[in-house]
Amino acid sequence: MNCCLLLPFMLGIPLLWPFLKAKESSKTEEVKPPRGSHLRVKRGWMWNHFFVPEEMNKTRHHIGQLKSDIDNGNNSFQYKLLGAGAGSIFVIDERTGDIYAVQKLDREERSLYTLRAQVTDISTGKAVEPESEFVIRVSDINDNEPQFLHEPYEAIVPEMSPEGTFVIQVTASDADDPSSGNHARLLYSLLQGQPYFSIEPTTGVIRISSQMDRELQDEYWVIIQAKDMIGLPGALSGTTSVLIKLSDVNDNKPVFKESLYRMTVSESAPTGTSIGKIKAYDNDIGENAEMDYSIEEDDSLTFDIITNNENQEGIVILKKRMDFERQSQYRIRARVQNRRVDEQLMKYHTEASTTLIKVQVEDADEPPVFLRPYYIFEIFEGRPHGSVVGMVSATDPDQRKSPIWYSITRSRVFRIDDNGTIVTTNPLDRETSTWHNLSITATEEYNVQQISAVPVYVQVLNINDHAPEFSEYYETYVCENAGSGQIIQTISAVDRDESIEDHHFYFNLSVEDSKNSSFTIIDNQDNTAVILTNRTGFSLEEVPVFYLSILIADNGVPSLTSTNTLSIHVCDCDEDGSTQICRNKDFMLSVGFRTKIIIAVLICIVIIFGLKHRRRQPLFPEKGEDFRENIFRYDDEGGGEEDTEAFDIAELRSRAVMRERKTRKSITMEIRSLYRQSLQVDPDSAIFRTFIQEKLEEADTDPCAPPFDSLQTYAYEGTGSLAGSLSSLESAASDQDENYDYLNELGPRFKRLACMFGSAMQPNNSGL
């Protein structure tokens, strides 16, 4: 109790201390005379320490008095105040030396003022005391409330944090003088935020005082107060707000809100089809809310669940196909759990949430189903038309059991009956095709869109229907001087039939050759045999070629035998008895003969192509045809003398032009050039006759030239032209007077034309 009474007294002593010091006995400051002064008298200023409280409301506040120790009070001295603030903030009574503050002062702006004082003798005007400095201090009062430095304050702390967890530290500042009592000593307190938070009074550290759940409230506003003068009466205070947010921790497991999900799916749905979605909810956020779905109970192993990471839904999908006729309903159980859980939070995830899913399978119209995935049948080759190969069977898996139609895709050898029986339409040959790959299609009668197919493989089994034969063509030779028992040929055989065991062939001579033959055969028992001479000496003149009939039998069931003829040529050999010379001679003869045949064929081809090339259209029609109609086809008439652009006459006018033999030009260009020349050249001109003669010679010597000679001949139209006009106009009047004898002079090409016109016109003239 006594301590409580003494506490205000002890706290008040520091506040009164500056004023107690101001009341101390005055101090006399010795004034040192300036250098060079001859004054010997000691003199000095007399004043107290000057203090002035801040924020004084008086217009004239007395601070203290300056006085010289020689001032006897007769007002013979004058006091002056110099320095910053003299005359504006501080004034002095010139007679008494009293100093006054005439403005309100703020210690936080300026805490002391340094001034100079001077005293002079009024009568002499000389300084009585040397100029001296003194200080006026502004004493502090508690006029500033605490201010928080780093506003706004915001902190984040994990939810469910234990008591005493550090949240944030707030700091306030007081502008008052910290050495002046308790003006700047602060205490912090919590105005809002209990009971979840607390604050340390002297440090401003905020701590958690009880656990908080983010899912209930995710942020809190806390109001902090700072008070100076350690909270004593008359203290000033300041406040600030702190926003405290709770960060999420994975303290909640995902939970299904639905205990049962119902889904339907068609039995025709393919693997991977999504049949439904399930959803679990987690009160946590961000990564703490990520979850994984899985199948907990599914004896059929038909379903699976995948997680959609965007919306955290579980998608139920098919893992394999379903059959409504086998099972129409499924019951599965799904579970969900967080993807990441810290070990210290596993206590919140001890048991995962589950839900039940019922899947109803819907019946779909399915295509027919064959009893087997494929069929393999066997049939012997050579069986007659309509032989049964095998039978396939398909059924409608649906409840209505539709009848089935069967068909074969693109087959000319087999057909199938309505009951699925496959029969042949042609005999089969194993040597042509050993296997036949068929595709059998089954179609529902009630719905022809439902179709399925199955592969059928038919193997054609071998029967021994091919006799063995020589493996190659043999050219066998024997020398005239060959001795008995000489090997002249080794033969072998082949069989196109297939044998379960290895082929084995037996070689013998025919009955006729075995009785009286010049040769014999020995079977080597390895599917080969050798031909040997059975006598000594052969004659090329008597028998040049021997024909040996060899019987070859196989080991098939039944065994087949063939007769093969071996030709043996007798040849004149050298002394060593080598038949190589005979072979070379025959080869050369054969090559020579073949060469002659090839040359003959080539000659025939050349002749045929030459005849085709020379075949052309006849120059003139037969005599029985109407000649005028043929002549009328050449009705292209030039422009006469008025056509000055048709021919270039400059060439014909030049008599010194020498023409060279050249290849035939385009007929159209020749006609145009000739027409230009004929306009201004007289027909009796030597140049014109030379030009025509050259053209005639060129036509006579060119067997491939087209029959345009008449156009060249009648190119000139002018006064005195013997040919006149070729136009069909007025042809009836001019034909009787026309003389065609000059055609005989134009060469062999015009012989037939001259003959036709000459012989045809004479009777007409005579008749007239």
C-alpha positions in Angstrom: 0.0 0.0 0.0 2.8 2.4 0.9 4.5 1.5 -2.4 1.4 2.5 -4.3 1.4 5.9 -2.6 5.0 6.5 -3.3 4.7 5.6 -7.0 3.2 8.9 -8.2 5.7 10.8 -6.2 8.7 8.9 -7.6 7.3 9.3 -11.2 6.8 13.0 -10.7 10.3 13.8 -9.6 11.8 13.6 -13.2 9.1 16.0 -14.4 10.0 18.6 -11.8 13.7 18.2 -12.0 14.4 20.8 -14.8 12.5 23.4 -12.8 14.3 22.6 -9.6 17.6 23.1 -11.4 16.3 26.5 -12.8 15.8 27.7 -9.2 19.4 27.1 -8.2 21.6 30.0 -7.1 22.7 32.4 -9.8 26.0 31.9 -11.5 28.4 34.6 -12.2 30.3 34.2 -15.4 33.7 35.8 -15.6 34.1 37.9 -18.7 37.4 37.7 -20.2 38.6 41.0 -21.6 39.4 41.2 -25.2 43.0 40.8 -26.3 45.0 44.0 -26.1 42.7 45.5 -23.5 44.4 47.5 -20.7 41.5 47.2 -18.3 42.5 45.6 -15.2 39.0 45.4 -13.5 37.2 42.0 -13.4 33.7 42.2 -14.5 31.1 39.6 -15.6 27.5 38.9 -16.6 25.0 37.7 -14.1 22.0 35.5 -15.3 20.2 32.3 -14.5 19.7 29.3 -16.9 17.0 30.2 -19.3 14.1 27.8 -19.9 10.9 28.4 -21.7 8.0 25.9 -21.9 6.7 25.0 -25.4 3.2 25.7 -26.5 2.8 28.7 -24.1 -0.3 30.6 -24.9 0.9 33.9 -23.4 1.8 36.7 -25.8 4.7 37.8 -23.6 6.3 35.3 -21.4 9.1 36.3 -19.1 12.1 34.0 -19.5 14.8 35.6 -17.3 17.1 38.6 -16.9 20.5 39.5 -18.2 22.5 41.8 -15.9 26.0 43.1 -15.6 27.6 42.9 -12.2 28.4 46.7 -12.4 24.8 47.7 -13.1 23.7 49.5 -9.9 20.2 50.0 -11.2 20.5 53.7 -12.1 19.4 52.9 -15.7 22.7 54.1 -17.1 23.3 50.9 -19.1 21.5 49.7 -22.3 21.0 45.9 -23.0 20.9 44.5 -26.5 19.9 41.0 -27.7 21.5 39.6 -30.9 21.3 36.2 -32.8 18.7 34.0 -34.4 15.2 34.7 -33.0 16.3 38.0 -31.4 13.6 40.6 -31.9 11.1 38.2 -33.5 10.8 35.4 -31.0 12.7 36.9 -28.0 12.9 40.5 -26.9 14.8 42.2 -24.1 14.1 45.2 -22.0 16.9 47.5 -22.8 17.0 49.1 -19.3 16.5 46.1 -17.0 17.8 43.2 -19.2 14.6 41.1 -18.8 14.1 38.6 -21.7 10.6 37.8 -23.0 9.2 35.2 -25.4 6.7 36.8 -27.7 5.7 33.6 -29.8 4.6 30.1 -29.0 7.4 27.6 -29.3 7.4 24.0 -30.3 10.2 21.9 -28.9 9.7 19.3 -31.7 10.6 21.9 -34.2 13.5 23.5 -32.2 14.6 22.6 -28.8 17.2 25.4 -28.1 18.2 28.9 -29.2 21.7 30.4 -29.0 21.7 34.2 -28.5 24.3 36.9 -27.9 24.0 39.7 -25.3 25.6 43.1 -25.2 25.5 45.9 -22.7 26.7 49.5 -23.3 27.0 52.7 -21.3 24.3 55.1 -22.4 26.4 58.2 -21.7 29.5 57.1 -23.4 28.0 54.5 -25.9 30.8 52.2 -25.1 30.5 48.5 -24.3 30.5 47.9 -20.6 30.8 44.1 -21.0 32.1 42.1 -23.8 29.5 40.4 -26.1 28.6 37.0 -24.7 26.6 34.0 -25.8 23.8 32.3 -23.8 21.3 29.5 -24.5 17.5 29.4 -24.1 16.2 25.9 -24.0 12.6 24.9 -24.8 11.3 22.6 -22.2 9.1 19.6 -23.4 5.5 19.1 -22.5 3.5 16.0 -23.5 1.8 17.4 -26.5 2.4 14.5 -29.1 0.4 11.3 -29.3 2.1 8.0 -30.4 2.2 7.3 -34.1 2.5 3.8 -35.7 5.2 3.7 -38.3 4.4 1.0 -40.9 0.7 1.1 -41.5 -1.3 -0.7 -42.8 -0.3 -3.9 -41.0 -1.2 -7.3 -42.5 -0.1 -10.7 -41.4 -0.7 -14.3 -42.5 -0.5 -17.2 -40.1 -1.5 -20.9 -40.6 -4.7 -22.0 -39.2 -4.8 -24.3 -36.2 -1.5 -22.8 -35.0 -0.8 -23.4 -31.3 -1.0 -20.7 -28.6 2.0 -18.3 -28.4 2.7 -18.5 -32.2 4.2 -15.2 -33.3 2.0 -13.2 -35.7 3.5 -9.7 -36.2 5.1 -6.9 -34.3 3.8 -3.3 -34.4 5.8 -0.3 -33.5 4.8 3.2 -32.6 6.9 6.4 -32.1 6.4 9.5 -29.8 7.8 12.8 -30.9 8.1 14.1 -27.4 11.5 14.3 -25.5 12.3 10.9 -24.3 14.6 12.4 -21.6 11.7 14.5 -20.3 9.9 12.3 -17.8 7.7 9.6 -19.3 6.5 11.7 -22.2 7.8 9.1 -24.8 7.5 5.9 -22.8 4.8 3.8 -24.6 2.6 0.9 -23.6 0.7 -1.3 -26.1 -2.7 -2.8 -25.5 -5.3 -4.8 -27.5 -8.6 -3.0 -28.1 -10.1 -5.7 -30.4 -9.0 -9.2 -31.2 -9.6 -11.1 -28.0 -9.7 -14.0 -27.2 -7.7 -15.2 -30.3 -4.8 -12.7 -30.0 -2.7 -11.0 -27.4 0.0 -8.4 -27.4 3.1 -7.8 -25.4 2.8 -4.3 -23.7 6.3 -3.0 -24.2 7.4 -4.7 -27.5 4.2 -4.7 -29.5 4.5 -8.3 -30.5 1.2 -10.0 -31.3 0.8 -13.6 -30.6 -2.0 -16.3 -31.0 -3.9 -16.9 -27.8 -6.2 -19.7 -29.0 -6.4 -22.0 -32.1 -8.4 -20.8 -35.1 -10.1 -22.7 -38.0 -9.9 -21.1 -41.4 -12.9 -23.0 -42.6 -15.0 -21.1 -39.9 -13.3 -17.7 -40.3 -10.4 -16.9 -42.6 -9.4 -13.4 -41.4 -9.5 -11.2 -38.3 -9.2 -7.4 -37.7 -7.2 -6.6 -34.6 -7.0 -3.0 -33.1 -3.9 -2.0 -31.2 -3.5 1.0 -28.9 -0.2 2.7 -28.0 -0.2 5.1 -24.9 2.6 7.3 -23.7 3.5 8.3 -20.1 3.3 4.6 -19.4 -0.4 4.9 -19.2 -0.6 7.5 -16.4 -3.5 9.9 -16.3 -3.1 12.6 -18.9 -1.3 10.3 -21.3 -1.9 10.5 -25.1 -2.6 7.5 -27.3 -2.7 6.3 -30.9 -4.3 3.2 -32.5 -3.8 1.1 -35.6 -5.5 -1.9 -37.2 -3.9 -5.2 -38.1 -5.5 -7.6 -40.7 -4.6 -11.2 -39.8 -5.3 -13.8 -42.4 -5.3 -17.6 -41.8 -3.6 -19.7 -44.4 -5.0 -23.1 -45.2 -3.6 -26.4 -43.9 -4.8 -29.8 -45.0 -6.9 -30.5 -42.0 -10.0 -31.6 -43.9 -10.4 -34.8 -45.9 -12.6 -34.9 -49.0 -16.1 -36.2 -48.4 -18.8 -37.5 -50.7 -22.1 -35.7 -50.2 -24.0 -38.4 -52.1 -23.9 -41.9 -50.7 -25.3 -43.4 -53.9 -24.9 -42.7 -57.6 -27.0 -44.2 -60.4 -25.6 -44.5 -63.9 -26.7 -46.2 -67.2 -24.6 -47.3 -70.1 -25.4 -49.1 -73.4 -23.8 -52.5 -73.8 -22.5 -51.4 -77.2 -20.4 -48.6 -75.6 -16.7 -49.1 -76.5 -13.9 -49.3 -74.0 -13.0 -45.9 -72.6 -16.5 -44.5 -72.7 -17.4 -42.1 -69.9 -20.6 -43.3 -68.2 -20.9 -40.8 -65.4 -19.3 -38.4 -62.8 -18.9 -38.4 -59.1 -18.0 -35.4 -56.9 -16.4 -35.1 -53.5 -16.0 -31.9 -51.5 -13.0 -30.6 -49.5 -13.2 -27.6 -47.3 -9.6 -26.9 -47.9 -8.3 -24.9 -50.8 -5.5 -25.0 -53.3 -3.2 -28.0 -53.3 -4.8 -29.2 -50.1 -8.1 -29.7 -52.0 -6.6 -31.8 -54.7 -7.9 -35.4 -54.6 -7.7 -38.8 -56.3 -10.6 -41.1 -57.0 -10.2 -44.9 -57.2 -12.3 -48.1 -57.3 -12.5 -49.8 -54.0 -14.8 -52.7 -54.9 -15.4 -54.0 -58.4 -15.2 -57.8 -58.8 -15.9 -57.6 -62.5 -12.9 -55.3 -63.1 -15.1 -53.5 -65.7 -14.8 -49.9 -64.5 -12.2 -47.4 -63.7 -12.2 -43.8 -62.4 -10.0 -40.9 -63.5 -9.7 -37.5 -61.9 -10.4 -34.3 -63.7 -7.8 -32.0 -62.2 -9.6 -28.8 -63.3 -12.8 -29.3 -61.3 -11.7 -32.3 -59.1 -14.5 -34.5 -60.4 -14.2 -38.3 -60.8 -15.1 -39.7 -64.2 -16.3 -43.3 -64.3 -15.1 -45.0 -67.5 -15.4 -48.5 -69.0 -12.4 -50.7 -68.8 -13.8 -53.5 -70.9 -16.9 -54.2 -73.0 -20.2 -55.3 -71.3 -22.8 -57.8 -72.4 -26.4 -57.1 -71.3 -27.3 -60.8 -71.8 -24.6 -61.8 -69.3 -24.9 -59.1 -66.7 -27.3 -56.2 -66.7 -26.4 -54.4 -63.4 -23.2 -53.7 -61.6 -22.5 -52.4 -58.0 -19.1 -50.8 -57.4 -17.7 -48.7 -54.6 -15.5 -45.7 -55.1 -13.2 -43.9 -52.6 -11.6 -40.5 -52.5 -8.6 -39.1 -50.7 -6.3 -36.1 -50.8 -3.3 -36.3 -53.1 -0.8 -34.8 -50.6 -1.0 -35.0 -46.8 1.7 -34.0 -44.3 2.6 -36.5 -41.7 1.6 -34.2 -38.8 -1.9 -33.9 -40.4 -2.5 -37.6 -41.0 -4.8 -37.6 -37.9 -7.4 -35.8 -40.0 -7.2 -38.4 -42.8 -7.4 -41.7 -41.0 -10.5 -43.0 -42.9 -11.2 -42.2 -46.6 -14.7 -41.3 -47.7 -16.5 -43.8 -50.0 -19.7 -43.9 -52.1 -21.7 -46.6 -53.9 -22.2 -46.6 -57.6 -25.0 -48.6 -59.4 -24.5 -49.1 -63.1 -27.5 -50.2 -65.2 -26.6 -51.8 -68.6 -29.0 -51.0 -71.4 -29.7 -53.6 -74.1 -28.6 -52.6 -77.6 -29.2 -54.2 -80.9 -25.9 -56.0 -81.5 -24.7 -57.6 -84.7 -24.6 -61.4 -85.0 -21.9 -63.3 -83.1 -20.1 -66.3 -84.7 -19.4 -69.2 -82.5 -15.7 -69.1 -83.4 -13.4 -66.1 -84.1 -12.3 -67.9 -87.3 -12.8 -71.2 -89.1 -10.4 -73.6 -90.8 -11.7 -76.3 -93.1 -10.0 -78.9 -95.3 -11.2 -80.5 -98.5 -9.5 -82.7 -101.0 -8.7 -81.4 -104.4 -10.8 -82.6 -107.3 -14.0 -83.0 -105.4 -17.1 -82.5 -107.6 -19.3 -79.5 -107.7 -21.5 -79.0 -104.6 -19.1 -80.8 -102.2 -19.5 -79.7 -98.6 -16.5 -77.8 -97.2 -17.8 -76.9 -93.7 -20.4 -75.1 -91.7 -20.3 -71.8 -89.9 -22.8 -70.6 -87.4 -23.8 -67.2 -86.0 -26.5 -66.2 -83.5 -28.3 -62.9 -82.5 -27.0 -62.1 -79.0 -30.1 -60.0 -78.3 -33.3 -61.3 -76.7 -35.4 -61.3 -79.8 -33.0 -63.8 -81.6 -33.3 -62.6 -85.1 -32.8 -65.2 -88.0 -29.4 -64.9 -89.7 -28.6 -64.7 -93.4 -25.1 -65.8 -94.7 -23.1 -64.6 -97.6 -19.6 -64.9 -99.1 -17.7 -61.9 -100.2 -16.2 -62.1 -103.7 -15.8 -65.8 -104.2 -16.3 -67.8 -107.5 -15.3 -71.1 -106.1 -17.6 -71.3 -103.0 -21.1 -70.5 -101.9 -22.9 -70.7 -98.6 -26.4 -71.9 -97.8 -28.9 -70.3 -95.5 -27.9 -72.6 -92.7 -24.2 -71.6 -93.0 -23.0 -74.6 -95.0 -20.1 -73.8 -97.4 -20.1 -75.8 -100.6 -17.9 -75.7 -103.7 -19.1 -74.4 -107.1 -16.0 -75.6 -109.1 -13.5 -78.3 -108.7 -10.4 -77.3 -106.6 -6.8 -77.8 -107.7 -4.2 -77.8 -105.0 -1.5 -77.1 -107.4 -3.3 -73.9 -108.5 -4.2 -72.7 -105.0 -3.4 -74.4 -101.7 -5.4 -72.1 -99.5 -8.6 -70.1 -100.0 -9.2 -67.1 -97.7 -12.9 -66.4 -97.4 -14.9 -63.8 -95.6 -18.4 -65.0 -94.4 -20.9 -62.3 -93.6 -23.8 -62.8 -91.2 -26.8 -60.3 -91.4 -29.8 -60.1 -89.1 -33.1 -60.5 -90.8 -34.9 -58.0 -88.5 -32.2 -55.4 -88.9 -30.0 -55.6 -92.0 -27.8 -52.9 -90.6 -26.4 -55.4 -88.1 -23.7 -57.2 -89.9 -20.7 -59.2 -88.7 -18.0 -61.1 -90.6 -15.7 -64.0 -89.8 -12.6 -65.2 -91.7 -12.7 -68.7 -93.1 -9.6 -70.5 -94.3 -10.0 -73.5 -96.6 -7.0 -75.7 -97.2 -7.1 -77.8 -100.3 -5.6 -81.2 -99.5 -3.5 -83.0 -102.0 -4.4 -86.2 -103.9 -1.9 -87.9 -106.1 -3.2 -86.6 -109.5 0.1 -85.6 -111.1 2.6 -88.2 -112.4 6.3 -87.4 -112.0 8.2 -86.0 -115.0 11.7 -85.0 -116.0 13.0 -82.1 -113.9 14.4 -80.5 -117.1 14.9 -81.0 -120.8 17.9 -83.2 -121.4 20.2 -83.0 -124.5 22.0 -86.4 -124.4 24.9 -87.4 -126.7 26.7 -90.6 -127.3 29.9 -91.1 -129.3 30.1 -93.5 -132.1 33.1 -95.2 -130.5 31.5 -95.4 -127.0 32.0 -98.6 -125.2 29.5 -100.7 -123.3 28.6 -99.5 -119.8 29.5 -95.9 -120.4 27.4 -93.3 -118.4 26.1 -90.8 -120.9 23.4 -88.9 -118.8 22.1 -88.5 -115.2 18.4 -87.7 -114.9 16.1 -86.6 -112.1 12.3 -86.1 -111.7 9.8 -83.7 -110.1 6.3 -84.1 -108.9 3.8 -81.2 -108.6 1.8 -83.1 -106.0 2.4 -82.5 -102.3 3.5 -85.4 -100.2 3.3 -85.9 -96.5 6.5 -87.8 -96.7 9.4 -87.0 -98.9 9.0 -87.7 -102.6 10.6 -90.9 -103.9 10.8 -91.8 -107.6 11.4 -95.1 -109.3 13.1 -95.1 -112.8 12.7 -98.0 -115.3 12.9 -98.5 -119.0 9.7 -99.3 -120.9 8.9 -102.9 -121.8 9.9 -102.4 -125.4 13.2 -100.7 -124.6 14.1 -103.2 -121.9 13.9 -106.2 -124.2 16.1 -104.9 -127.0 17.8 -101.6 -126.3 21.2 -100.1 -126.9 20.9 -98.4 -123.5 20.1 -99.3 -119.9 19.2 -97.4 -116.8 20.3 -97.7 -113.2 18.1 -96.2 -110.4 20.3 -94.5 -107.8 17.6 -94.7 -105.1 18.0 -91.0 -104.4 15.5 -89.7 -107.0 18.1 -89.8 -109.7 19.1 -92.3 -112.3 22.0 -92.8 -114.8 21.7 -93.8 -118.5 24.4 -96.2 -119.7 25.3 -97.7 -123.0 24.4 -101.3 -123.5 26.6 -102.1 -126.4 29.8 -101.0 -128.2 29.9 -98.7 -131.2 27.2 -96.5 -132.7 26.8 -95.3 -136.3 25.9 -91.7 -137.0 24.8 -92.6 -140.6 22.6 -95.6 -139.6 20.8 -94.2 -136.5 21.7 -90.6 -135.7 19.1 -90.3 -132.9 17.8 -92.9 -130.3 14.5 -92.3 -128.5 14.5 -94.0 -125.1 11.2 -94.4 -123.2 11.8 -94.1 -119.4 9.1 -94.9 -116.8 9.1 -92.8 -113.7 6.8 -93.8 -110.8 6.2 -91.9 -107.5 5.4 -93.1 -103.9 1.9 -91.5 -103.8 -1.3 -93.4 -103.0 -2.2 -94.5 -105.5 1.1 -94.5 -107.2 1.3 -92.7 -110.6 3.7 -93.5 -113.4 4.6 -91.4 -116.5 6.5 -92.2 -119.6 9.2 -89.7 -120.6 11.2 -89.8 -123.8 14.9 -89.1 -123.7 16.5 -88.2 -127.1 20.1 -89.5 -127.5 22.1 -88.0 -130.4 25.0 -90.0 -131.9 28.0 -87.8 -132.7 31.5 -88.1 -134.0 33.8 -87.7 -131.1 37.5 -87.2 -130.9 40.0 -89.9 -129.9 39.4 -89.3 -126.2 35.7 -90.0 -126.7 34.5 -86.6 -125.5 31.0 -85.6 -126.5 31.8 -81.9 -125.9 32.7 -81.4 -129.5 29.3 -82.7 -130.6 27.6 -80.3 -128.2 29.6 -77.4 -129.5 28.8 -78.2 -133.1 25.2 -78.5 -132.4 25.3 -75.3 -130.5 26.9 -73.5 -133.4 24.4 -74.9 -135.8 21.6 -74.0 -133.6 22.9 -70.5 -133.1 23.4 -70.1 -136.9 19.9 -71.3 -137.6 18.4 -69.0 -135.0 20.4 -66.0 -136.4 19.0 -66.7 -139.9 15.4 -66.8 -138.5 15.9 -63.5 -136.6 17.3 -61.8 -139.7 14.4 -63.0 -141.8 11.9 -61.8 -139.3 13.5 -58.3 -139.2 13.5 -58.1 -143.0 9.8 -58.9 -143.1 9.1 -56.2 -140.5 11.0 -53.7 -142.5 9.1 -54.6 -145.7 5.8 -54.4 -144.0 6.5 -51.0 -142.5 7.9 -49.8 -145.9 4.7 -50.8 -147.7 2.6 -49.1 -145.1 4.7 -45.9 -145.4 4.3 -45.8 -149.2 0.6 -46.4 -149.1 -1.1 -43.1 -149.9 -4.2 -41.6 -151.3 -4.5 -41.9 -155.2 -3.6 -38.7 -157.0 -6.8 -38.7 -159.0 -10.1 -40.5 -158.9 -11.0 -43.2 -161.3 -12.3 -42.4 -164.8 -15.8 -43.3 -163.8 -16.0 -40.4 -161.3 -17.0 -36.9 -162.1 -13.9 -34.8 -162.6 -15.5 -31.5 -162.3 -16.6 -32.2 -158.8 -13.0 -33.0 -157.9 -11.8 -29.9 -159.6 -14.3 -27.8 -157.8 -12.6 -28.6 -154.6 -9.7 -26.4 -155.6 -11.9 -23.3 -155.6 -9.4 -21.1 -153.8 -9.0 -18.2 -156.2 -6.6 -15.4 -155.7 -7.4 -11.7 -155.7 -6.3 -11.2 -159.3 -4.2 -8.2 -160.3 -5.8 -6.2 -157.5 -4.0 -8.3 -154.9 -0.8 -6.4 -154.5 0.2 -8.0 -151.3 0.0 -11.7 -152.2 3.5 -12.1 -153.9 6.8 -10.3 -153.8 7.5 -9.6 -157.5 11.0 -8.2 -156.8 12.5 -11.7 -156.9 11.0 -12.6 -160.3 12.0 -9.2 -161.8 15.7 -9.8 -161.0 17.0 -12.0 -163.9 20.3 -12.6 -162.1 18.7 -14.6 -159.3 20.3 -18.1 -159.0 18.1 -20.6 -157.4 19.5 -23.5 -155.5 17.9 -26.9 -154.9 16.3 -26.9 -151.5 13.8 -28.8 -149.6 10.1 -28.4 -150.3 8.5 -25.5 -148.4 5.1 -25.1 -147.0 2.5 -25.4 -149.9 0.6 -22.3 -148.7 3.7 -20.1 -148.6 4.8 -21.4 -152.0 1.5 -20.5 -153.6 1.4 -17.0 -152.0 5.0 -16.3 -153.2 4.2 -17.6 -156.7 1.2 -15.4 -156.9 3.1 -12.3 -156.0 5.6 -13.0 -158.7 3.0 -13.7 -161.4 1.2 -10.3 -161.1 3.8 -8.3 -162.9 5.7 -10.9 -164.9 4.6 -11.9 -168.4 3.9 -15.7 -168.7 6.3 -15.9 -171.6 9.1 -14.5 -169.4 12.2 -16.7 -169.1 12.2 -16.1 -165.4 8.7 -17.4 -165.0 9.4 -20.5 -167.2 12.6 -21.2 -165.2 10.7 -20.9 -162.0 8.0 -23.3 -163.2 10.6 -25.8 -164.5 12.4 -25.9 -161.2 9.1 -26.6 -159.4 8.3 -29.4 -161.8 11.7 -31.0 -161.4 11.3 -30.7 -157.6 7.9 -32.4 -157.7 9.1 -35.1 -160.1 12.1 -36.0 -157.9 10.2 -36.0 -154.6 8.1 -39.2 -154.3 6.6 -38.0 -151.0 5.4 -34.6 -152.2 1.6 -34.0 -151.9 -0.3 -33.6 -155.2 -0.4 -29.8 -155.4 1.2 -29.5 -158.8 -2.0 -28.2 -160.4 -2.1 -25.4 -157.9 1.4 -24.4 -158.9 0.6 -24.6 -162.6 -2.5 -22.4 -162.4 -1.1 -19.9 -159.9 -0.9 -17.1 -162.6 -4.0 -15.2 -163.5 -3.7 -12.4 -165.9 -4.2 -11.2 -169.4 -3.5 -13.9 -172.0 -3.3 -16.7 -169.5 -3.8 -20.1 -171.2 -5.2 -21.6 -168.1 -7.7 -18.9 -167.4 -9.8 -19.0 -164.3 -10.2 -22.1 -162.2 -13.4 -20.8 -160.7 -16.5 -23.0 -161.3 -18.3 -19.8 -162.5 -18.6 -19.7 -166.3 -16.8 -23.1 -166.5 -19.5 -24.5 -168.8 -18.9 -21.8 -171.4 -15.1 -22.0 -171.4 -14.6 -25.8 -171.2 -15.4 -26.4 -174.9 -12.8 -23.9 -176.0 -10.1 -25.1 -173.7 -7.1 -26.8 -175.1 -5.3 -29.1 -172.7 -2.5 -30.3 -175.0 0.1 -28.4 -173.2 -0.3 -30.8 -170.2 1.7 -33.4 -172.1 4.7 -31.0 -171.8 4.6 -30.7 -168.1 6.2 -34.0 -167.2 5.2 -37.4 -165.9 3.2 -36.0 -163.0 0.7 -34.4 -165.4 0.6 -37.3 -167.8 -2.6 -38.8 -166.3 -4.2 -35.4 -166.1 -3.4 -34.7 -169.7 -4.8 -38.1 -170.7 -8.1 -37.6 -168.8 -8.7 -34.1 -170.1 -7.5 -34.8 -173.6 -9.6 -37.9 -174.1 -12.6 -36.5 -172.3 -12.8 -33.3 -174.3 -12.3 -34.7 -177.8 -15.6 -36.5 -178.0 -17.4 -33.5 -176.6 -15.8 -31.3 -179.2 -16.6 -33.7 -182.0 -20.1 -34.0 -180.9 -20.6 -30.3 -181.0 
